[in-house]
Amino acid sequence: MPQLVHRAGSCEDGPCPNVFDVTGDGQDDLAAVQGTTETDPSMLAQVSRMPAHESLVLVPRRLLLEYADRVRAEAGNDT
C-alpha cells in the first residue's frame, strides 16, 4: 500500500499546500502535491490534452523550490 511522506509545506495535516513523496507499491519515483484544484475553464483550456483523470493544481512556487532543495540535499548526502 502506498504511503505519503510529508516533504515540503507548512501544514502536514492541514488544508494548506504540501508536497509528499509517495513510497511503497513500486511508486517511489512519484511525488504528490496538495493544493487548490483549478477549475477556471480559460486556464484549463491552456493545458493541452489533459486526460480526464488528471487535474491542474495550484501551489506557491516557493513550495516546489523547498521540495527540490530537500531532494537535492538528500541526493548529495547519498554519494
C-alpha positions in Angstrom: 0.0 0.0 0.0 1.5 3.4 -1.0 2.3 5.8 1.8 2.7 9.6 1.7 5.7 11.1 3.4 5.5 14.9 4.0 8.4 16.7 2.4 7.6 20.4 2.0 4.9 22.8 3.1 3.9 24.3 6.4 1.0 22.0 7.3 1.5 18.3 7.4 -2.2 17.6 8.2 -3.9 20.8 7.4 -5.6 22.5 4.4 -2.6 24.3 3.0 -0.3 23.3 0.1 2.1 20.5 0.7 4.3 18.1 -1.2 4.7 14.5 -0.3 6.9 11.6 -1.5 4.9 8.5 -2.5 6.6 5.4 -1.1 5.8 1.7 -1.5 4.0 -0.3 -4.1 6.6 0.5 -6.7 5.7 4.2 -6.7 8.9 5.5 -5.1 9.6 7.8 -8.0 6.4 9.9 -7.5 5.5 13.0 -5.6 2.0 14.0 -4.6 1.0 17.7 -4.5 -1.8 19.1 -2.3 -3.1 22.4 -3.5 -6.0 24.3 -4.9 -7.7 22.5 -7.8 -8.0 24.9 -10.7 -11.5 25.0 -12.2 -11.3 28.1 -14.4 -12.1 26.9 -18.0 -9.8 29.5 -19.5 -6.8 28.2 -17.6 -7.7 24.5 -18.2 -8.0 25.2 -21.9 -4.3 26.2 -21.9 -3.3 22.7 -20.8 -3.0 20.6 -23.9 -4.6 17.1 -24.0 -5.1 16.7 -20.2 -6.8 13.3 -19.6 -10.0 13.3 -17.5 -8.2 11.6 -14.6 -5.7 14.4 -14.2 -6.2 17.9 -12.7 -4.4 21.2 -12.6 -3.3 22.1 -9.0 -2.1 25.5 -7.9 0.7 25.8 -5.3 3.1 28.5 -4.4 6.4 28.3 -6.4 8.3 28.5 -3.1 6.8 25.2 -2.1 8.2 23.5 -5.2 11.6 25.1 -4.6 11.5 23.9 -1.0 10.8 20.4 -2.1 13.5 20.5 -4.8 16.1 21.8 -2.3 15.3 18.9 0.2 15.5 16.3 -2.5 18.8 17.7 -3.9 20.3 18.0 -0.4 19.4 14.3 0.4 20.8 13.2 -3.0 24.1 14.9 -2.2 24.2 13.1 1.1 23.8 9.7 -0.6 27.1 10.0 -2.5 
